[in-house]
Amino acid sequence: MTSGKTDGFVVFDRVQKSYDGETLVVKDLNLEIARGEFLTMLGPSGSGKTTCLMMLAGFETSTQGEIRLDGKAINNIPPHKRGIGMVFQNYALFPHMTIAENLSFPLEVRNIGKSEREGKIRRALDMVQMSDFAGRRPAQLSGGQQQRIALARALVFEPELVLMDEPLGALDKQLREHMQFEITKLAHSLGITTVYVTHDQTEALTMSDNVAVFNDGRIQQLAPPEELYERPANSFVAQFIGENNKLEGVVETIDGDRCTVRLDDGTLIDAQPVNVTQAGERTRVSIRPERVESNPERLPEDAHLVEAEVLEFIYMGDTFRFRLRVGGKDDFVMKYRNAQDQQRLEAGQKIRIGWLPQDCRALDA
Amino acid sequence: MALPSYASPLQRGWYYGFRVLCGLIFVFLMFPILVIVPLSFNAQDFFTFTPEMLALNPEGYSLKHFYDFFTNPDWQHAMRNSLSIAPMATLVSVSLGTLAAIGLSQSHVPFRRAIMAVLISPMIVPLIISAAGMYFFFSAIGLQGTYWGVVLAHAILGIPFVIITVTATLVGFDRSLTRASASLGAGPMRTFFKVQMPLILPGVISGGLFAFITSFDEVVIVIFVGSAGQRTLPWQMFIGLREQISPTILAVATLMVGLSILLLTMLELLRRRNERLRGMSPT
């Protein structure tokens, strides 16, 4: 990505950020967001994702590099002239104004006439199904309702880009899932570009076109949700997204997209090389609990099987979960769908498990 | 809080003793003020209760001291002075104090605590010291004995109140509101007047009321910094006590107590309104 290239609607070009002049919170960030894209910045706290959002909004300045919006560098534009809508974690509704006044605020700033303002406010409230609440004050609304108003206020002046900083963090689980769906639907129907920050991976996977996984001030992987889950690029992403079993060992043989790994206790397993290139390298393999197979008949003939001992059976309603001892470690998890024909294993039972090589990824150690 | 059934005799004793103690403290605080109010309606020129007053005989009461206050040119001059000095001193205190409080609440300002301590110091330094210092300083720059000299001196006394009350409201002020305002397109000035100011207004007003009362009640500094032309009500009362003991002083005192009660009631109503707006209490 070179300077002056304007493919993305939003472009972070070699952006760095340091608060104290010594440690970098954001290290060499390059990111392009297409017009109309729903991008989620996902990462643990302190990974730099919120700092990136704040730099885009203009509330933090970048120490190095350039941020471009629609081809124009915005580093030297103050936040109130950027025209970016923003939804805050705590909603940040003005408590001394009614809902209608809150929505009217950005329109008054833009000198929009009274009748046009009223039309826009009504449409925005309709959009979030809150038309009956125009005369109330924020304190009279529930958390979910305030969230909708915050969303309506960020959209009422028709920005092309909307930023959301963990907007659903304070809601209960059911409401959160409902709002995830509504926000995605709204963003896509309006065709606005959305940058969404969260530490909740379910939110990231269900809502986004693309997810940027942040850790340690860098983007670890930028990919659509499916690719992120199925093909994590390194062990951080593998561990952070969903649940993963990790086993450590040394690459024994490597042949194209197949390899075998000798685990530390001597067991040989099948895997797909991702971040390893030659035999003898140390690696950490990761396997999703739902891709572990305990019925050898469903695996290919030449699959390497692993001895395992069932330590615990956990009934989770829609799934069965087994904790196994594999390769000398007792935190290996296997997951089954709760189906009629599914066998239940008892604690203490010795079984043989295996997996398809492409489901087991040999990553960096 | 009712006494629980398992309370020991000692706890019972303390339960009632505590209430008696609180009552005594209230009496101690209120009695000197309460006694002044009926005395100011005295029909005689005495500072004591006459037998007619004690018998609740209407003959013993009159409004003549109030009448004297509203007709005597000395008192009227003092009242006009007080009413022109106190509001102006309040205005100066509120403007400067609010700005100082907002500035000092920002974490990037260096030496915040030291600056705050200096600005608060007029509250702690003995008045007579401030007064003597201001006298010499104001004389040197030609402010001694002028209206603006007294206004500035009183503003200095009022600023700490404004800083303290505004700083307290700013603690509860959500910084993301100013960010939200900016994200919606409002510049710093609009954000200040439309978002920040309405929300910290109760702190600003209560600071202003304290500043007003401080200036309105102040006697030491005005004697040093002012001249005969700036003689305020407290100063006139002070002179009255020394030279001609007249119950008109009691009438003025009653009026000033009434004004203070009025202002403090306003303060309480404002506080409730603010709590309601922030959703801290049901509407």
Interface residues (C-beta under 8 A of the other chain):
Chain A: A57 G58 F59 P78 P79 H80 K81 G83 I84 G85 M86 F88 Q89 N90 A92 L93 F94 P95 H96 F105 P106 V109 R110 R137 P138 A139 Q140 R153 A154 F157 L163
Chain B: D174 S176 L177 R179 A180 S181 A182 S183 L184 G185 A186 G187 P188 R190 T191 K194 V195 P198 L199 R276 L277 R278 G279 T283
